Amino acid sequence: MSRFLLLDVGAGTLDILYFDSETGIHYKAVVRSPVLCAAEQAQNISGDILVTGVEMGGGALLEVLSRHAPKARVILSASAAMTLSHDLERLKRAGLAVVDDLQAAEYAASGEFSVLELSDLPRKRLEALVTGFGVPFEFDIVGVCAQDHGVASQGKSHLDFRHEIMKAALEQKPSPEALLYEKKSIPSYLNRLRSAADTASKLPCREVYVMDSGMAAILGASMDFQLRGRNKFIVLDIATSHTVCAAIEGTRIAGIVEYHTRDLGLEKLESLLVDLADGKLLHQRVLSEGGHGAYLRKASGFEAIELIVATGPKRRLIENSKLPVVYGAPLGDNMMTGTTGLLEAIRRRKGLSFSLFL
């Protein structure tokens, strides 16, 4: 078992890592995210649109389709509609029609619509990218990470629900790989990850794993060579859409906090890092301040923190920090934070012996 394909599906980019554990050779690519490609494709359609496929990251797609609705018909299959919102009334208010998958197939066969098929893992594009590495499109394991808020019960905030998912997993095992799932064990409420796993299982591979992208980024950042031998540290991944920070002791998470990147400035981010390590962050307080959520298991104490490693495409946000911050590059590449974390989570879960420290 040696050939791994790791995919980090983000709001801005799709990060791809091919890793051969027998030789240590790895190839990588960073390309436009599937949702940006889908939004651009929708924007270039002038007539009626039929949206099919499976749930994926929605991003800017809802805005594009809502602007198109007054000019032409926009019809969504029930499976694809979950990409835009789990609240179908919201879609109707935006002028979008939702039909069952069978009726959507009939519309597609009519030839009256331009068909936009949604997927976090578009097969044709993915195969072209990977074969461009010069390797066969065949794998022992495919791993995918993406952010999935889950399908919350009526009346519950999707942010609170995401917090509950993470808290339950981390209290059982306070390590990032607790949020890694083998295809058959994905909880039913994680619709997006289930869709990604179903799509990945159609690729030529033996096993499929999926993981929350925030947890993958935390684990990947902790694999930076500058942290080798360190015991108490903070890692943060400042990504296009979300920023995730974690205080870590050894391999165990002491606490995490998550924000929308657009809502953070340097001063706010610095205060979050200090309060995270000191155990002063509460989930409800973070929500009330406009944050995404927080989980605290124990206080490491900021004075005990040996180093802070920052990764992610927006990490320039912390460029002028007065805190002891260094830039990380797991597997030698800042943009491979999520894929490296995903690979390390699979390695730990399966008890494999290769090392990702460089």
Stockholm file with secondary structure:
# STOCKHOLM 1.0

chainA/1-358         MSRFLLLDVGAGTLDILYFDSETGIHYKAVVRSPVLCAAEQAQNISGDILVTGVEMGGGALLEVLSRHAPKARVILSASAAMTLSHDLERLKRAGLAVVDDLQAAEYAASGEFSVLELSDLPRKRLEALVTGFGVPFEFDIVGVCAQDHGVASQGKSHLDFRHEIMKAALEQKPSPEALLYEKKSIPSYLNRLRSAADTASKLPCREVYVMDSGMAAILGASMDFQLRGRNKFIVLDIATSHTVCAAIEGTRIAGIVEYHTRDLGLEKLESLLVDLADGKLLHQRVLSEGGHGAYLRKASGFEAIELIVATGPKRRLIENSKLPVVYGAPLGDNMMTGTTGLLEAIRRRKGLSFSLFL
#=GR chainA/1-358 SS CCEEEEEEECSSEEEEEEEETTTCCEEEEEEECHHHHHHHHHHTCCSCEEEEECCCCCTTHHHHHHHHTTTSCEEEEHHHHTTTCSCHHHHHHTTCEEECHHHHHHHHHHTCSEEEEECSSCHHHHHHHHHTTTSCSCEEEEEEEECCCCCCCTTSCHHHHHHHHHHHHHHHSCSGGGGEEEGGGCCTTCHHHHHHHHHHTTSSEEEEEEEEHHHHHHHHHHTSGGGTTCCEEEEEEECSSEEEEEEEETTEEEEEEEEEGGGCCHHHHHHHHHHHHHTCCCHHHHHHTTCCEEEESCCCCGGGCCEEEEESTTGGGGTTCSSCEEECCGGGCGGGHHHHHHHHHHHHHHTCCCCCCC
#=GC SS_cons         CCEEEEEEECSSEEEEEEEETTTCCEEEEEEECHHHHHHHHHHTCCSCEEEEECCCCCTTHHHHHHHHTTTSCEEEEHHHHTTTCSCHHHHHHTTCEEECHHHHHHHHHHTCSEEEEECSSCHHHHHHHHHTTTSCSCEEEEEEEECCCCCCCTTSCHHHHHHHHHHHHHHHSCSGGGGEEEGGGCCTTCHHHHHHHHHHTTSSEEEEEEEEHHHHHHHHHHTSGGGTTCCEEEEEEECSSEEEEEEEETTEEEEEEEEEGGGCCHHHHHHHHHHHHHTCCCHHHHHHTTCCEEEESCCCCGGGCCEEEEESTTGGGGTTCSSCEEECCGGGCGGGHHHHHHHHHHHHHHTCCCCCCC
//
